[in-house]
Amino acid sequence: MNKQEFLNSSGVQVHVLDFWLEQRWLIPEETPAGVQFSDMDVARAHLIHDLKHDFGANDEGIDVILHLMDQLHGLRRAFAQLQEELHKSQL
């Protein structure tokens, strides 16, 4: 989805999105047609909103939380790949 579609889906205001992009809290895909956002970006925007407004996390806290979540998801992917390779080697 393009930037306007993302703004409509996420409910984020333009200046807020620009800040989040600057902070690299969201990293949309760069395409020849322009920046493209995914459903995952919308979900992450909702998470950032919830962290700020429901949990009172400040910008530094959000940086840490998102970094840790990204590491956790990376480790989960690596673990799943390792399990798959182990399963293949046992066949």
Helices and strands as residue ranges (DSSP letters): H 3-10, H 14-23, E 29-31, E 34-36, H 39-53, H 59-90
